[in-house]
Amino acid sequence: MGGREPDRTSRLPQASCWVRSRLRKARELFVESNDTLQTIAEGCGYRSAFYLSRGFSNHAGQSPSEDRRSNRV
């Protein structure tokens, strides 16, 4: 009884914002550096290059390597 547990869905927008922020930083690094996917993943807080690649592909609609090639200056 007593206190009520906070609604877990109230944390979703904040988590979503955090994920978008990490993906945005990863994208900058893909384009501006020659770092490996693993190095970028570690620098952006991902456990592995696989998780970064999967999240990036779901968000951007293309793989990190495709994005890197199409957005190089």
GINORHU-V375817 format. One record per residue. N is the residue number from 0. PSI is psi in whole degrees, 0 to 359 (999 if undefined). Layout:
n = {N:N}
psi = {PSI:PSI}
//
This chain:
n = {0:1:2:3:4:5:6:7:8:9:10:11:12:13:14:15:16:17:18:19:20:21:22:23:24:25:26:27:28:29:30:31:32:33:34:35:36:37:38:39:40:41:42:43:44:45:46:47:48:49:50:51:52:53:54:55:56:57:58:59:60:61:62:63:64:65:66:67:68:69:70:71:72}
psi = {202:236:155:138:135:148:123:331:343:343:349:314:322:317:318:320:319:318:314:321:317:320:324:317:318:318:318:315:325:316:319:349:170:17:151:162:321:316:317:318:312:319:337:6:16:150:330:167:328:312:321:313:316:314:319:314:319:323:315:344:7:161:161:320:322:317:317:314:317:343:9:141:999}
//
